[in-house]
Amino acid sequence: MPSLSVEVLAADAAEPITSAGNAQLGIAVLAGIAVIVLLITKFKLHAFLALTIGSLALGAFAGAPLADTIKSFTTGLGNTVAGVGVLIALGAILGKLLADSGGADQIVDTILAKASGRAMPWAMVLIASVIGLPLFFEVGIVLLIPVVLMVAKRGNYSLMRIGIPALAGLSVMHGLIPPHPGPLVAIDAVGANLGVTLALGLVVAIPTVIIAGPVFSRYAARWVDIPAPENMIPARPSEDLEKRPGFGVTVATVMLPVVLMLVKALVDIVVDDPENGVQKVTDVIGSPLIALLAAVLVGLFTLGRAAGFTKERLSSTVEKSLAPIAGILLIVGAGGGFKQTLIDIGVGQMILDFSKDWSIPALLLAWLIAVAIRLATGSATVATISAAGLVAPLAEGMSTSETALLVLAIGAGSLFFSHVNDAGFWLVKEYFGMTVGQTIKTWSVMETIISVVGIVFVLLLSLVL
């Protein structure tokens, strides 16, 4: 079945660029990751620079020639950006259109008008999950926090009872569901099928977000009972608009790329004939690039023009959406470079040599590696990218569903226990006006629940599929 991969790892089967033994390679990997962790946490260096320096250090510790290490890094960076760069850009444009046109506010207001009392946490998780599909996690938080605070204040709800479901919805989408950068890069690295990964990701995401959101929020509200901070309720993006798009058309626009990719996956499974005319059509319209591009073009009219945007305003909105993702693209690209360096020095083969005698399943191994890198670096995206590079060789010989589950195992591991070295930790802490201890008891525990519940459902699916 076709996948997102753009020959990401032409060097996957290449000869290692060092002849180092497994012991030296193991030390080199630990030292390379330690350099990245130290630069990010101790010296507060940008993740792009830390990953670049860490990749060079990795090659040096493994005894690889500097020229070969540089080549591996730049090849991995280029292939990764080529595979996911345009998709990240299109996702950013769609998210910006959704926010600026008032479409996000329309979704929020419509659902909140229908919900009250005990239904409110469930409404919040639904809002966050729908809005979180096209938005980056940080953008989603900024967009939803005013709503969370206003709902908590006006309805006299516990802030955690409303806030935790919203954060869970955003976080699960960020870690498990493409077109978010982490899952896209992992799909790219292990050669998984995007449509199948998306479909299975939704199967895992639904029970995970219920347990980590509405269910856990009951306990979080008892542990941390705080009011919504007055000074953190900012103006909403659409307050200066005379009109905004309708609820139905907004939801349809947001769901369009998801539906197109799921249709492609379904036709691939049912028809399973590359020469079939229907499958040829769905392979095109369901490819991530075309699906997201279609949503953006449709969104220009259903969101932008519906909000009364002029051509100039639309152009400005698109332009403003691209600037903030430069850092994300560079981090993702550098992570791809680090991943390729890991592969080219022979780490993939080393892991295969070690793991062939273990009784630990490949899915659990992938989760544990992602957990370790997440705890060390604080970045879900760095954890996903690095872990995908390390476990990519395990995907060889796996079925389509198994490689999709491998991606989800990595994604679940990348969300484990967010703490003080994660930017998201501080974002949540400041917006909700909590202490470090309160943030750990709520946000950090919620992230851990998502990670553990996620891998449990991935392992259960692996027994069925």
C-alpha positions in Angstrom: 0.0 0.0 0.0 1.3 3.5 -0.7 2.4 5.5 2.2 3.5 9.1 3.0 7.2 8.1 2.7 9.2 10.0 0.1 12.1 7.5 0.0 13.0 8.9 3.4 15.6 6.5 4.1 17.4 5.7 0.9 20.3 5.0 3.3 18.2 2.6 5.4 19.8 -0.3 3.8 23.1 1.4 3.3 26.3 0.2 4.9 27.0 1.8 8.3 29.4 4.8 8.1 31.4 3.4 11.0 32.7 -0.1 11.9 32.2 0.5 15.6 31.1 -2.3 17.8 27.8 -2.4 19.6 29.3 -1.3 22.9 30.8 1.8 21.3 27.6 2.5 19.4 25.5 2.2 22.5 27.8 4.7 24.3 27.7 7.0 21.3 23.9 7.1 21.3 23.7 7.8 25.0 26.3 10.5 24.7 24.6 12.1 21.6 21.3 12.2 23.4 23.0 13.5 26.5 24.5 16.3 24.5 21.1 17.3 23.2 19.4 17.1 26.6 22.2 19.1 28.2 22.1 21.8 25.5 18.3 22.1 25.7 17.8 21.9 29.5 21.0 23.4 31.0 22.1 25.9 28.4 18.6 26.7 27.1 19.8 26.3 23.5 17.1 26.1 20.7 16.2 22.5 19.9 17.3 23.0 16.3 20.8 23.9 17.3 20.9 21.3 20.0 19.8 18.5 17.5 22.4 19.7 15.0 25.3 19.7 17.5 24.0 16.4 19.0 24.1 14.8 15.6 27.7 15.8 15.0 28.6 14.7 18.5 26.9 11.3 17.9 29.0 10.7 14.7 32.2 11.8 16.5 31.5 9.4 19.5 30.8 6.6 17.1 34.1 7.2 15.3 32.5 8.2 12.0 34.3 10.6 9.6 33.0 14.2 10.1 32.2 14.5 6.3 30.1 11.4 6.4 28.2 12.6 9.6 27.5 15.9 7.9 26.2 14.1 4.8 24.0 11.9 6.9 22.6 14.8 8.9 21.9 17.0 5.8 20.3 14.1 3.9 18.0 13.3 6.8 17.1 16.9 7.3 16.3 17.4 3.6 14.3 14.2 3.3 12.3 15.0 6.4 11.4 18.5 5.4 10.6 17.3 1.9 8.2 14.7 3.4 6.4 16.8 5.9 7.3 20.5 5.4 4.5 21.3 3.0 2.0 19.4 5.1 2.9 21.4 8.3 2.6 24.6 6.3 -0.8 23.7 5.0 -1.9 22.7 8.5 -0.8 26.0 9.8 -2.7 28.0 7.1 -5.9 26.0 7.9 -5.5 26.6 11.6 -4.9 30.3 11.1 -8.0 30.6 8.9 -10.0 28.7 11.5 -8.9 31.1 14.3 -9.0 34.5 12.5 -12.3 33.9 10.7 -14.1 33.1 14.0 -14.8 29.5 12.8 -13.2 28.1 16.0 -15.3 30.4 18.1 -18.4 29.4 16.2 -17.7 25.7 17.0 -17.1 26.5 20.6 -20.2 28.7 21.1 -22.5 26.3 19.3 -21.4 23.3 21.4 -21.5 25.2 24.6 -25.0 26.4 23.9 -26.1 22.8 23.7 -24.2 21.6 26.8 -24.6 22.3 30.5 -23.9 20.7 33.9 -22.4 17.2 33.8 -22.2 17.4 30.0 -19.8 20.3 30.0 -16.5 18.3 30.4 -17.6 16.1 27.5 -18.4 19.2 25.5 -15.0 20.6 26.2 -13.2 17.4 25.1 -15.3 17.4 21.9 -14.4 21.0 21.2 -10.7 20.5 21.8 -10.6 17.3 19.7 -12.3 18.9 16.7 -10.3 22.2 16.9 -7.1 20.2 17.7 -7.2 18.3 14.4 -5.7 21.1 12.2 -3.9 23.1 15.0 -0.5 22.8 16.6 -0.8 22.1 20.3 0.5 25.6 21.4 -1.9 27.3 19.0 -4.8 25.2 20.3 -4.0 26.1 23.9 -3.9 29.8 23.1 -7.2 29.5 21.2 -9.0 27.4 23.8 -7.8 28.9 27.1 -10.1 31.9 26.9 -13.1 29.6 26.4 -12.0 27.3 29.2 -11.7 30.3 31.6 -14.9 31.9 30.5 -16.9 28.7 30.8 -15.4 28.0 34.3 -16.2 31.5 35.5 -19.7 32.0 34.0 -20.9 28.5 34.9 -19.1 28.4 38.3 -17.3 25.2 37.4 -14.0 24.0 38.8 -11.2 25.1 36.5 -9.7 21.6 36.4 -13.1 20.0 35.6 -13.3 22.1 32.4 -9.6 22.6 31.6 -8.3 19.0 31.8 -10.7 17.6 29.2 -9.8 20.4 26.8 -6.0 19.8 27.4 -6.5 16.1 26.9 -8.3 16.6 23.6 -5.5 18.8 22.3 -2.7 16.6 23.6 -4.1 13.3 22.2 -4.6 14.9 18.7 -1.0 16.3 18.9 0.6 12.9 19.8 -1.4 10.4 17.9 -3.2 11.9 14.9 -1.7 13.2 11.6 -1.4 15.8 10.2 0.5 16.9 13.4 4.3 17.0 12.9 5.2 14.2 15.2 3.0 11.5 13.8 3.7 12.6 10.3 7.5 12.2 10.8 7.0 8.8 12.5 4.9 7.6 9.6 7.6 8.8 7.2 10.4 7.1 9.2 8.9 3.6 9.5 7.1 3.6 6.1 3.6 3.4 7.6 0.4 4.0 5.6 -1.0 7.4 6.6 -4.7 6.5 6.1 -4.5 3.3 8.2 -2.5 5.1 10.9 -5.1 7.9 11.0 -8.0 5.3 11.3 -6.3 3.3 14.0 -5.2 6.5 15.7 -8.8 7.6 16.0 -9.7 4.1 17.5 -7.0 4.5 20.1 -7.6 8.3 20.7 -11.3 8.0 21.6 -11.1 5.9 24.7 -7.8 7.5 25.7 -9.2 11.0 25.6 -12.3 9.9 27.6 -10.2 8.4 30.4 -7.6 11.2 30.5 -10.1 13.9 30.0 -13.6 13.8 31.5 -12.9 10.8 33.8 -9.6 12.0 35.2 -10.8 15.6 35.5 -13.1 14.6 38.4 -10.0 13.7 40.5 -7.9 16.6 39.2 -10.6 19.0 40.4 -10.5 17.5 43.9 -6.7 17.7 44.1 -6.4 21.2 42.7 -9.5 23.4 43.4 -8.6 26.8 42.0 -10.8 29.6 40.4 -10.2 30.9 36.9 -7.6 33.7 37.0 -9.2 37.0 36.1 -6.2 38.5 34.4 -5.9 35.6 31.9 -9.2 36.1 30.1 -8.1 37.9 26.9 -10.2 39.1 24.0 -11.4 36.4 21.6 -10.1 36.5 18.0 -13.5 37.0 16.4 -14.8 39.8 18.6 -14.0 42.5 16.0 -15.7 40.6 13.2 -19.2 41.6 11.9 -20.0 38.1 10.8 -18.4 34.6 11.0 -18.8 31.3 9.2 -21.6 28.9 10.2 -21.1 25.9 12.5 -21.8 23.2 9.9 -19.6 24.6 7.2 -16.8 25.2 9.6 -16.8 21.6 10.9 -17.1 20.3 7.4 -14.0 22.3 6.4 -12.0 21.1 9.3 -13.0 17.4 8.8 -12.5 17.5 5.0 -8.8 16.4 4.9 -9.5 13.7 7.5 -12.5 12.3 5.5 -10.5 12.3 2.3 -7.6 10.4 3.9 -9.9 7.9 5.5 -11.8 7.3 2.2 -8.4 6.6 0.5 -7.5 4.1 3.3 -10.9 2.4 3.1 -10.7 2.1 -0.7 -7.1 0.8 -0.5 -8.3 -2.0 1.9 -11.6 -2.9 0.1 -10.5 -2.6 -3.6 -6.8 -3.4 -3.2 -6.1 -3.0 -6.9 -3.6 -0.3 -7.9 -5.0 -0.4 -11.5 -8.6 0.2 -10.5 -9.9 3.6 -11.6 -11.6 4.4 -8.3 -8.5 3.5 -6.3 -6.4 5.7 -8.6 -8.7 8.7 -7.9 -8.8 8.2 -4.2 -5.0 7.7 -4.0 -4.7 11.2 -5.4 -7.4 13.0 -3.5 -6.6 11.1 -0.3 -2.9 11.9 -0.3 -2.0 14.2 2.6 -0.8 17.0 0.3 -4.0 17.1 -1.9 -6.3 16.5 1.1 -4.8 19.4 3.1 -4.5 21.6 0.0 -8.2 21.0 -0.8 -9.2 22.0 2.8 -7.1 25.2 2.6 -8.6 26.2 -0.7 -12.1 25.4 0.5 -11.4 27.2 3.7 -10.5 30.4 1.9 -14.1 30.6 0.8 -16.0 28.8 3.6 -14.1 30.5 6.4 -12.3 33.6 5.1 -14.9 34.9 2.6 -17.7 33.9 4.9 -16.2 36.2 7.6 -16.1 39.0 5.1 -12.3 38.9 4.5 -11.1 40.8 1.5 -8.5 39.3 -0.9 -5.8 41.4 0.9 -6.9 40.1 4.3 -6.9 36.5 3.1 -3.4 37.0 1.7 -2.3 38.5 5.0 -3.8 35.7 7.0 -1.9 33.1 5.0 1.3 35.0 5.2 1.0 35.4 9.0 0.3 31.7 9.5 3.7 30.7 7.9 6.1 32.8 10.0 5.5 31.0 13.4 6.1 27.5 11.9 9.7 28.3 10.8 11.0 27.0 14.2 8.9 23.9 14.1 10.1 23.1 10.6 13.7 23.5 11.6 13.3 21.3 14.7 11.5 18.6 12.7 14.2 18.8 10.0 17.1 18.6 12.5 15.3 15.7 14.2 15.2 14.0 10.9 18.9 14.6 10.5 19.6 13.1 13.9 17.5 10.1 13.0 19.4 9.6 9.8 22.7 9.8 11.6 21.5 7.2 14.0 20.6 4.9 11.2 23.8 5.5 9.2 26.2 4.7 12.0 24.4 1.4 12.4 22.3 1.9 15.5 19.2 0.3 13.8 21.1 -3.0 13.3 22.5 -2.7 16.9 18.9 -2.5 18.2 17.9 -5.5 16.1 20.9 -7.5 17.4 19.9 -6.7 21.0 16.2 -7.0 20.7 16.1 -10.3 18.8 16.8 -12.3 22.0 14.4 -10.2 24.1 10.8 -11.3 24.8 9.7 -7.6 24.8 7.3 -6.8 22.0 8.5 -4.3 19.3 5.6 -2.0 20.1 6.5 -1.8 23.8 10.1 -1.3 23.0 9.2 1.7 20.7 7.1 3.2 23.5 9.8 2.8 26.1 12.4 4.5 23.9 10.0 7.4 23.2 9.3 7.7 26.9 13.0 7.9 27.8 13.7 10.6 25.2 10.5 12.5 26.2 11.6 12.5 29.9 15.1 13.7 29.0 14.3 16.4 26.4 10.8 17.5 27.3 9.8 17.6 23.6 7.1 15.3 22.3 8.2 16.1 18.7 11.9 15.4 19.4 11.0 12.2 21.2 8.8 11.0 18.3 11.4 11.8 15.7 14.3 10.2 17.6 12.4 7.1 18.6 11.1 6.6 15.1 14.7 6.7 13.8 15.9 4.2 16.4 13.0 1.7 15.8 12.6 2.1 12.1 14.5 -1.2 11.4 11.9 -3.1 13.5 9.2 -2.1 10.9 10.8 -4.3 8.2 8.5 -7.3 7.5 5.6 -5.8 9.5 2.1 -5.6 8.0 0.4 -2.3 7.2 -1.6 -2.4 10.5 1.5 -3.3 12.5 3.6 -0.4 11.2 0.6 1.9 11.9 0.5 0.6 15.5 4.3 1.2 15.8 3.7 4.9 14.9 1.0 5.1 17.6 3.2 3.4 20.2 5.9 6.0 19.6 3.3 8.8 19.7 1.9 7.5 23.0 5.4 7.3 24.5 6.2 10.8 23.4 3.5 12.2 25.7 4.7 10.6 28.9 4.9 12.8 32.0 5.5 16.4 30.8 7.5 18.2 33.5 9.7 21.3 33.9 11.8 20.8 30.7 8.7 21.0 28.5 7.4 24.3 27.2 3.8 23.0 27.3 4.2 22.5 31.1 4.9 26.2 31.6 2.3 27.3 29.2 -0.4 25.4 31.1 1.0 26.5 34.5 0.9 30.2 33.6 -2.5 30.3 31.8 -4.2 28.4 34.7 -2.4 30.3 37.4 -1.1 27.2 39.1 2.0 26.4 41.1 4.6 23.9 39.8 3.3 21.3 42.3 -0.3 21.8 41.1 0.7 21.6 37.5 2.4 18.3 38.1 -0.6 16.9 40.0 -2.9 17.8 37.1 -1.2 18.4 33.7 1.7 16.0 34.2 -0.4 13.2 35.5 -2.9 13.7 32.7 -0.1 13.4 30.1 1.1 10.2 31.8 -2.4 8.7 31.7 -2.7 9.5 28.0 0.6 7.8 27.4 -0.1 4.6 29.4 -3.7 4.2 28.3 -2.6 4.9 24.7 0.0 2.1 24.7 -2.4 -0.3 26.4 -5.0 0.2 23.6 -2.2 -0.1 21.0 -1.2 -3.5 22.4 -4.8 -4.6 22.6 -5.3 -3.7 19.0 -2.1 -5.6 18.1 -3.7 -8.8 19.5 -6.8 -8.3 17.3 -5.0 -7.2 14.1 
